[in-house]
Amino acid sequence: MLGKKLVTAQKRGETRALCLGLGMVACSVMMYFFIGITIVPSYTKSIWTKRTTCKLLKTNIKDKVQCSFNNGASDENIFKYPCLEVLVDLNFSGQEVMLYHTEETQERNPKCSYIPRNLENYEEVKMQIEIIAENFRKHQTFHCYYDPEGRKKSVILKRLYPPKGLFFTFLWPSLMLTGGVLIIIMVKVSQYVSVLSASQYKTNI
């Protein structure tokens, strides 16, 4: 009687472990799919891939400049906020180019080097812009990214998804997939050993 209970408990544990492993594999596949349709296209679409040195030429804060996300935008997409314009010297070549914070900054508004997340509070936005402009003045030389093929004359300060960041993005689903596969293998090995032991026991009898 006790042996049957132990066998039943073992089978339940194996079933739960198998479900856990399959669940981990399914979640990792979903994460891979999500990364593949969101982050990977943004990474491959970025043309600012070459890292170099930029030297600050000038910063300009445009007060209450009317900006829109795209040309021909409706009144709902037009807004006013302090606009920071940063011009840099690319790799000490004497070439004056516009600096943007990330790839999305130029897409959202090519007139501004930096776009704060919250644009509702005008004074708060202006304070953020002034702090950023002062930081640029303190650090005259810094690293930036440019298009090595020359399709874009502008440069960006920070890539949204650098190679290192993309590696860590794939790390967690990879670990989850590996863990799930290992759990499934361990359950299958345990079941095989149990069947093998039972057959040997019957043979001995």
C-alpha positions in Angstrom: 0.0 0.0 0.0 2.8 2.4 0.9 4.6 1.5 -2.3 1.6 2.4 -4.4 1.3 5.8 -2.6 5.0 6.5 -3.3 4.6 5.5 -6.9 1.6 7.8 -7.2 3.3 10.7 -5.6 6.3 10.2 -7.8 4.2 10.2 -10.9 2.4 13.4 -9.8 5.8 15.1 -9.1 7.0 14.0 -12.6 3.9 15.4 -14.2 4.2 18.7 -12.4 7.9 18.9 -13.3 7.2 18.1 -16.9 4.5 20.8 -17.0 6.9 23.3 -15.5 9.5 22.4 -18.1 7.1 22.7 -21.0 5.8 26.0 -19.6 9.3 27.4 -19.4 9.9 26.4 -23.0 6.7 27.9 -24.2 7.4 31.2 -22.3 10.9 31.4 -23.8 9.5 30.8 -27.3 7.0 33.6 -26.8 9.7 35.9 -25.5 11.8 35.1 -28.6 8.9 35.9 -30.8 8.2 39.2 -29.0 11.9 40.2 -29.2 12.0 39.2 -32.9 9.1 41.5 -33.8 9.9 44.5 -31.7 13.6 44.8 -30.7 15.4 43.1 -33.5 13.8 45.2 -36.3 14.7 48.4 -34.4 18.3 47.1 -34.0 18.7 46.1 -37.6 17.1 49.3 -38.9 19.5 51.5 -37.0 22.1 53.0 -39.4 24.1 54.8 -36.7 26.5 51.8 -36.0 30.0 53.3 -35.9 31.3 54.8 -32.7 33.5 57.8 -32.8 34.3 61.0 -31.0 32.2 64.2 -31.2 33.2 67.7 -30.0 30.6 70.1 -28.9 30.3 73.2 -31.0 27.3 74.9 -29.6 24.0 74.3 -27.8 20.9 76.4 -28.4 17.7 76.4 -26.5 14.7 77.5 -28.6 12.0 78.7 -26.3 8.4 77.7 -27.1 9.2 76.4 -30.6 6.2 74.8 -32.3 7.2 71.3 -33.3 5.3 68.3 -34.7 6.0 64.6 -35.0 5.7 64.6 -38.8 5.0 66.9 -41.7 1.3 67.7 -42.3 0.4 66.7 -38.7 -3.0 67.7 -37.4 -3.5 70.2 -34.6 -3.6 67.4 -32.0 -0.1 66.4 -32.9 1.4 69.9 -32.8 2.7 71.2 -29.5 5.1 73.7 -28.0 8.0 73.1 -25.7 11.6 74.2 -25.1 13.7 72.6 -27.9 17.4 71.8 -27.3 19.6 72.0 -30.4 23.1 70.5 -30.2 25.6 70.9 -32.9 28.9 68.9 -32.8 32.1 68.4 -34.7 32.2 64.9 -36.0 35.6 63.2 -35.3 37.4 66.6 -35.3 36.8 66.9 -39.1 35.3 70.3 -39.0 32.0 68.9 -40.2 29.1 70.5 -38.3 26.3 68.0 -37.7 23.2 67.7 -35.6 23.3 65.5 -32.5 20.3 63.5 -31.4 19.7 61.6 -28.2 18.7 58.3 -29.8 17.4 57.0 -33.2 13.8 57.7 -32.2 14.6 61.4 -31.4 15.1 62.3 -35.1 12.0 60.3 -36.1 9.9 62.1 -33.6 11.2 65.5 -34.2 14.2 66.4 -36.4 14.3 69.9 -35.0 15.3 68.9 -31.5 18.3 67.0 -30.2 16.4 65.9 -27.1 12.7 65.4 -26.4 11.7 64.9 -22.7 9.2 62.2 -22.0 6.7 64.5 -20.2 5.8 67.6 -22.2 2.9 68.8 -20.1 4.8 70.9 -17.5 6.6 73.6 -19.4 8.7 74.8 -16.5 9.8 71.3 -15.7 10.7 70.6 -19.3 12.7 73.8 -19.5 14.6 72.9 -16.4 15.5 69.5 -17.8 16.7 71.1 -21.1 18.9 73.6 -19.3 20.5 70.8 -17.1 21.2 68.8 -20.2 22.7 71.8 -22.1 24.9 72.6 -19.1 26.2 68.9 -19.0 27.1 69.2 -22.6 29.1 72.4 -21.9 30.9 70.7 -19.1 31.8 67.7 -21.2 33.0 69.2 -24.5 34.1 65.8 -26.0 32.2 62.6 -25.8 31.5 59.4 -27.8 28.7 59.3 -30.4 27.5 57.1 -33.2 27.3 58.0 -36.9 26.3 56.3 -40.2 29.5 54.9 -41.8 27.8 54.8 -45.2 27.0 58.5 -45.1 23.2 58.1 -45.6 22.5 60.3 -42.5 24.6 63.4 -41.8 23.4 63.5 -38.2 24.8 61.6 -35.2 23.3 60.1 -32.1 24.5 60.1 -28.6 23.1 56.7 -27.5 21.9 53.6 -29.3 18.6 52.2 -28.1 19.7 48.7 -28.6 23.5 48.3 -28.8 25.0 44.8 -29.4 25.6 44.3 -25.7 22.1 45.3 -24.8 20.7 42.9 -27.5 22.8 40.1 -26.0 21.3 40.6 -22.5 17.9 40.8 -24.1 18.3 37.3 -25.5 20.0 36.0 -22.4 17.0 35.6 -20.1 14.8 33.7 -22.6 17.8 31.5 -23.5 18.4 30.7 -19.8 14.7 29.9 -19.4 14.7 27.7 -22.5 17.8 25.8 -21.3 16.3 25.3 -17.8 13.0 24.0 -19.3 14.8 21.6 -21.6 16.9 20.3 -18.7 13.9 19.7 -16.6 12.2 17.8 -19.4 15.3 15.7 -19.9 15.6 15.0 -16.2 12.0 13.9 -16.0 12.3 11.6 -19.0 15.5 10.1 -17.6 13.8 9.5 -14.3 10.9 7.8 -16.0 13.3 5.6 -18.0 15.2 4.6 -14.9 12.0 3.8 -13.1 10.7 1.6 -16.0 14.1 -0.1 -16.2 14.2 -0.8 -12.5 10.7 -2.2 -12.5 11.5 -4.5 -15.4 14.6 -5.8 -13.7 12.6 -6.3 -10.5 10.0 -8.4 -12.3 12.8 -10.4 -14.0 14.4 -11.2 -10.7 11.1 -12.4 -9.3 
